[in-house]
Amino acid sequence: MRPLRLALNHTRLDRTGGVEGYLWNLLHHLLARGHSIDLFAGKFLAEISHPNLRIIRVPYLRSPRPIRVASFASWSAKAIARQEQIRPYDVVQGFSRTYYHTLYRDGAGCRADYCEHYLDRWARLGLRKLFYRLNPVDWIVRRIERKRYVERPQKRVIAISSFVRNQILTRYPSVQPESVRVVYSGVDCDLFHPRHREAGQGRISLIFGGPQPQDTVRTLLFVGNDYHRKGLDLVLEALSSRRSARTGNVDARLVVIGQDARAPEYERKAASLGLSRCVRFLGKRSDVPELMAGADALLRPSYFDPYANVSSEAMASGTPVIASSTSGAAELIRPCHGWVLKQNDAASLRIAIDAFLSVRDLSPLREAARKTAMDLSWDRHYEEIEGIYAEVAEMNAHERELVR
């Protein structure tokens, strides 16, 4: 495709983080492909330099949070509009709580669904409920969404899962279904690979004080920084219930990877449930690919998860996944390599864990998981993204031609 003039808009630039890490890699890919990019951002935690890249700093108010969200959305829109008056862009793409673009990648889902599935049911309890009633952040985020999907409709929307696409089309009926495309994130199938299994098993054995045969104990893995939203409470309750009932001939142990301010609370909860001997909290780790391949299954019973990259990383590692239906990655899980919970509760999770532990030979599951992940290469992802760019650029060019 011909080189395009692009504008990308996100609050901050960084190498790591969900959206930030994705944008960082996308920038490098697009620049290598010869595209010209103006990056509109307000906070820079990493540096990038390229002849075809222009950094445009957007000033915004840093606090309180509602003002931060509103000010960046408004001022980045004005900054892009000023540049467009000088010379129009082929594509303007947004990634977060912004609205002034022709293409938007929705990686968060709709605010109303986030509140319905998670915040209002599980996180906003007691004084938190009163605080959020007084806090205007919900109203501001929903207002930005409405400007993006109703008042200034996008030419195209990239949804990171069908879970997200369905939210958009349900909440905003005026959005044309054909304009919302599902493009799953890619996965590095070389970094996350079954060849790390032996090394990962060795590290897990050291964590628990020595090797144990797989026919008597299997290792379950939880990876995530937001323990509550991603369902660690359900994992602990399910394991405690199973342990109390002494179900099955195969025991289970759990490795928890990730940072959370409330990690000590979860460690105390694990102890109170009698799980101290079979649960290890490791915090942030640099050897996730090895541990992912060394584990026997990944648990992801999230209350709300637009898409979980860790699920595709597990599958690429040849590790089966047990996930909730309110996780976008559940769309990729098939009975031949994983389980999707019918209900997101400890009882349903325990049933799924029991079913997994009853499988004597995991090789077919591991091979099927790996095969599914192989269709999620980054090359394929970027090819789809650039195809959508070409569509939007053509639509914008046609509109400009009509104005003339």
C-alpha positions in Angstrom: 0.0 0.0 0.0 1.1 3.6 -0.5 2.6 5.5 2.4 -0.1 7.3 4.4 -0.1 10.5 6.5 -1.4 9.3 9.9 -2.3 11.0 13.2 -2.3 8.7 16.3 -3.8 10.0 19.5 -3.3 8.6 23.0 -2.8 10.1 26.5 0.7 8.8 27.0 3.6 7.1 25.2 5.4 4.2 27.0 7.0 0.9 26.1 4.9 -1.1 28.5 1.3 -1.4 29.5 -1.7 -2.7 27.6 -2.6 0.1 25.2 0.8 1.8 25.6 2.7 -1.3 24.7 0.5 -1.9 21.7 0.9 1.6 20.5 4.7 1.5 20.9 5.0 -1.6 18.7 2.4 -0.3 16.2 4.4 2.9 15.8 7.6 1.0 15.0 5.8 -1.2 12.5 4.1 1.7 10.7 7.3 3.8 10.5 9.2 0.8 9.1 6.5 0.5 6.5 7.2 4.1 5.4 4.1 5.9 6.8 4.4 9.4 8.1 3.0 9.8 11.6 2.0 12.7 13.9 1.7 11.4 17.5 -0.5 13.5 19.7 0.1 12.7 23.4 0.3 14.4 26.7 2.7 12.3 28.8 6.0 10.7 27.6 7.6 7.9 29.6 9.7 6.7 26.7 11.5 8.3 23.8 11.2 7.5 20.1 12.9 9.3 17.2 12.4 8.8 13.4 12.5 11.1 10.4 8.8 10.3 9.6 7.6 10.8 13.2 6.5 14.1 14.6 5.7 14.4 18.3 3.0 16.9 19.2 2.6 17.4 22.9 -0.9 18.0 24.1 -1.1 20.0 27.4 -3.8 18.8 29.8 -4.8 19.1 33.4 -3.3 16.2 35.4 -5.7 16.2 38.3 -8.3 15.5 39.5 -9.1 12.4 37.4 -12.3 13.7 35.8 -10.7 16.9 34.7 -7.7 14.9 33.4 -9.9 12.7 31.2 -12.0 15.6 29.9 -9.2 18.0 29.3 -7.1 15.6 27.2 -10.1 14.6 25.1 -11.0 18.2 24.4 -7.5 19.6 23.9 -6.2 16.8 21.8 -9.2 17.2 19.5 -8.4 20.9 19.0 -4.7 20.1 18.4 -5.5 17.6 15.7 -8.1 19.9 14.1 -5.5 22.7 13.9 -3.1 20.4 12.1 -5.8 19.1 9.7 -6.5 22.7 8.6 -2.9 22.9 7.5 -2.9 19.6 5.8 -5.5 16.8 6.1 -4.6 13.3 7.4 -5.4 10.1 5.5 -6.3 8.5 8.9 -6.7 9.8 12.4 -6.7 7.0 15.0 -7.5 7.1 18.7 -6.8 4.5 21.3 -8.3 5.7 24.6 -10.9 8.2 26.0 -10.9 10.5 23.0 -13.3 11.1 20.1 -11.8 13.2 17.3 -10.7 10.6 14.8 -11.8 8.7 11.7 -10.7 5.3 13.1 -10.9 4.1 16.7 -9.4 1.0 18.3 -11.7 0.1 21.2 -9.7 -1.9 23.7 -11.9 -1.2 26.7 -15.5 -1.8 25.8 -18.4 0.5 26.8 -18.4 2.2 30.2 -22.0 1.1 30.9 -21.0 -2.6 30.4 -17.9 -2.2 32.6 -20.1 -0.8 35.3 -22.8 -3.4 34.9 -20.6 -6.4 34.8 -18.0 -5.3 37.4 -17.9 -1.9 39.0 -21.5 -1.6 40.3 -21.8 -5.3 41.2 -18.4 -6.1 42.8 -16.3 -3.0 43.3 -18.6 -0.2 44.3 -19.6 -1.2 47.8 -20.1 0.7 51.0 -18.6 4.2 50.9 -17.2 3.5 47.4 -20.8 3.6 46.1 -21.4 7.0 47.5 -18.0 8.3 46.2 -18.7 7.2 42.7 -22.2 8.7 42.7 -20.5 12.1 43.5 -17.6 11.5 41.1 -18.4 12.6 37.5 -15.9 10.3 35.8 -18.6 7.9 34.6 -20.6 10.7 33.1 -17.5 12.2 31.4 -16.4 8.8 29.9 -19.9 8.1 28.6 -20.1 11.5 27.1 -16.8 11.0 25.3 -18.1 7.6 24.0 -21.3 9.3 22.7 -19.3 11.9 20.9 -17.2 9.2 19.3 -20.0 6.9 18.3 -23.0 9.2 17.7 -22.1 12.8 17.3 -18.9 12.3 15.3 -19.2 8.7 14.0 -16.0 6.9 13.1 -15.4 5.7 9.5 -14.2 2.4 11.0 -14.0 0.9 14.5 -11.5 -1.8 15.4 -12.9 -3.9 18.3 -10.4 -6.1 20.0 -13.1 -8.9 20.5 -16.6 -9.7 19.5 -17.4 -9.1 23.2 -16.5 -5.4 22.7 -18.1 -5.2 19.2 -21.5 -6.4 20.6 -21.3 -3.8 23.4 -20.8 -1.0 20.9 -23.6 -2.1 18.6 -26.0 -2.7 21.5 -25.3 0.6 23.3 -25.1 2.7 20.1 -27.7 1.4 17.6 -26.9 4.2 15.1 -23.4 2.6 14.5 -23.4 0.7 11.3 -22.5 -3.0 12.0 -20.2 -3.2 9.0 -18.1 -0.4 10.3 -17.0 -2.3 13.4 -14.4 -4.9 12.7 -13.0 -7.4 15.1 -9.2 -7.6 15.0 -7.7 -9.8 17.8 -4.3 -8.7 19.2 -1.3 -10.7 18.0 0.8 -12.9 20.1 4.5 -13.6 19.8 4.5 -17.4 19.2 8.3 -17.6 19.3 8.6 -15.9 22.8 5.6 -17.8 24.1 6.5 -21.4 23.1 6.1 -25.0 24.4 9.9 -25.4 24.2 10.1 -23.5 27.5 8.1 -26.2 29.3 11.0 -28.1 30.9 12.6 -24.9 32.1 9.3 -23.6 33.4 8.5 -26.9 35.2 12.0 -26.7 36.9 11.3 -23.2 38.2 7.9 -24.1 39.5 9.4 -27.1 41.3 11.9 -24.8 43.0 9.1 -22.4 44.0 7.3 -25.3 45.7 10.4 -26.9 47.2 10.8 -29.9 44.9 9.4 -31.8 41.9 6.1 -33.8 42.2 4.7 -36.2 39.5 2.1 -34.7 37.2 -0.3 -37.6 37.9 -0.6 -36.5 41.5 -0.4 -32.7 41.3 -0.8 -30.1 38.6 0.1 -26.4 38.5 -2.5 -23.7 37.8 -1.4 -20.2 36.9 -3.0 -16.8 37.5 -1.4 -13.8 35.7 -2.7 -10.3 36.1 -2.2 -7.0 38.0 -5.8 -6.3 38.9 -6.5 -9.3 41.2 -10.2 -8.5 41.9 -11.4 -7.7 38.4 -9.6 -10.7 37.0 -11.2 -13.0 39.5 -8.5 -14.2 41.9 -11.1 -14.3 44.7 -13.0 -16.9 42.7 -9.8 -18.9 42.1 -9.0 -19.1 45.8 -12.6 -19.9 46.8 -12.8 -22.7 44.1 -9.5 -24.2 45.3 -10.6 -24.1 48.9 -13.9 -25.7 48.1 -12.2 -28.5 46.2 -9.7 -29.0 48.9 -12.3 -29.2 51.6 -14.3 -31.8 49.6 -11.1 -33.7 48.8 -12.3 -34.2 45.2 -10.4 -36.4 42.7 -7.1 -38.1 42.7 -5.1 -35.2 41.3 -4.2 -32.2 43.5 -3.8 -28.6 42.3 -1.4 -25.9 43.3 -1.5 -22.2 42.2 1.1 -19.7 41.1 0.0 -16.1 41.2 2.0 -13.6 39.0 1.4 -9.9 39.0 1.3 -6.8 41.1 -1.6 -5.5 43.1 -1.7 -3.0 46.0 -4.0 -5.4 47.8 -1.8 -8.5 47.4 -1.2 -8.9 51.2 -5.0 -9.1 51.6 -5.2 -12.0 49.1 -2.3 -13.8 50.7 -4.1 -13.5 54.1 -7.3 -14.8 52.4 -5.4 -17.8 50.9 -4.0 -18.6 54.4 -7.5 -18.3 56.0 -8.9 -20.7 53.4 -6.1 -23.2 54.2 -4.3 -22.8 51.0 -0.9 -21.6 52.3 0.9 -24.8 51.3 -0.4 -24.9 47.7 -0.5 -21.2 46.7 2.5 -19.0 45.9 2.4 -15.2 45.2 5.4 -14.3 43.1 4.6 -10.6 42.3 6.1 -9.2 39.1 8.3 -11.7 37.1 10.6 -11.4 34.1 10.3 -15.2 33.3 6.6 -15.3 32.5 7.1 -17.2 29.2 8.9 -20.0 31.0 6.4 -20.2 33.8 3.5 -20.0 31.3 4.8 -23.0 29.5 5.7 -24.8 32.7 2.1 -24.5 34.1 -0.6 -27.0 33.3 -3.5 -24.5 32.9 -4.1 -20.7 33.0 -7.1 -19.5 35.1 -8.8 -16.3 33.9 -12.3 -16.0 35.5 -12.5 -12.2 35.0 -15.6 -10.3 35.9 -14.9 -8.0 32.9 -12.1 -8.3 30.4 -12.4 -6.8 26.8 -9.6 -9.2 25.8 -6.9 -10.9 27.8 -3.6 -11.1 26.0 -2.4 -13.5 28.6 -4.9 -16.0 27.3 -3.4 -16.0 23.8 0.1 -16.1 25.4 -0.9 -19.2 27.3 -2.3 -20.9 24.2 0.9 -20.1 22.3 2.8 -21.7 25.1 0.7 -24.8 24.7 -1.2 -24.2 28.0 -5.0 -24.8 28.2 -7.1 -21.9 29.5 -10.1 -21.8 31.8 -11.9 -18.4 31.3 -15.1 -16.6 32.0 -17.6 -15.7 29.3 -17.1 -12.0 30.2 -13.5 -12.2 28.8 -13.1 -11.4 25.1 -10.4 -14.1 24.8 -13.0 -16.7 25.6 -14.2 -16.5 22.0 -11.0 -18.3 21.0 -11.3 -21.1 23.5 -12.6 -24.4 22.2 -13.5 -27.6 24.1 -10.4 -29.2 22.6 -8.1 -26.9 24.5 -10.0 -25.1 27.3 -13.1 -24.3 29.2 -15.4 -21.3 29.3 -17.4 -20.9 32.5 -21.2 -21.0 32.1 -21.5 -18.7 35.2 -18.7 -16.6 36.7 -18.7 -17.9 40.2 -16.6 -20.2 42.4 -18.8 -23.2 41.9 -18.6 -23.1 38.1 -14.9 -22.5 38.3 -14.4 -25.5 40.5 -16.4 -27.7 38.1 -14.1 -26.6 35.3 -11.0 -27.2 37.4 -12.2 -30.7 38.3 -12.9 -31.4 34.6 -9.4 -30.3 33.7 -7.8 -32.3 36.4 -9.7 -35.4 35.3 -8.0 -35.3 31.9 -5.2 -37.9 32.1 -3.2 -36.9 29.0 -2.8 -33.2 28.5 -0.8 -33.5 25.2 -3.8 -33.2 22.9 -5.1 -30.1 24.8 -1.6 -28.5 24.6 -1.2 -29.2 20.9 -4.7 -27.8 20.1 -4.0 -24.6 22.2 -0.8 -24.0 20.3 -2.4 -24.5 16.9 -5.1 -21.9 17.8 -2.5 -19.3 18.8 -0.6 -19.8 15.6 -3.4 -18.0 13.7 -2.8 -14.9 15.9 0.6 -13.8 14.5 1.5 -10.1 14.7 2.2 -10.1 10.9 -1.4 -11.1 10.3 -2.6 -8.5 12.8 -0.7 -5.6 11.2 -1.8 -6.8 7.7 -5.5 -6.4 8.8 -4.8 -3.0 10.4 -3.2 -1.6 7.3 -6.1 -3.0 5.2 -8.5 -1.0 7.4 -6.2 2.1 7.1 -6.4 1.8 3.3 -10.2 1.7 3.5 -10.5 4.8 5.7 -7.9 6.7 3.6 -9.9 6.0 0.5 -13.2 7.1 2.2 -11.6 10.3 3.4 -10.1 11.0 -0.1 -13.5 10.5 -1.7 -15.2 12.9 0.7 -12.5 15.6 0.0 -13.0 15.1 -3.7 -16.8 15.7 -3.4 -16.2 18.9 -1.4 -14.0 20.2 -4.3 
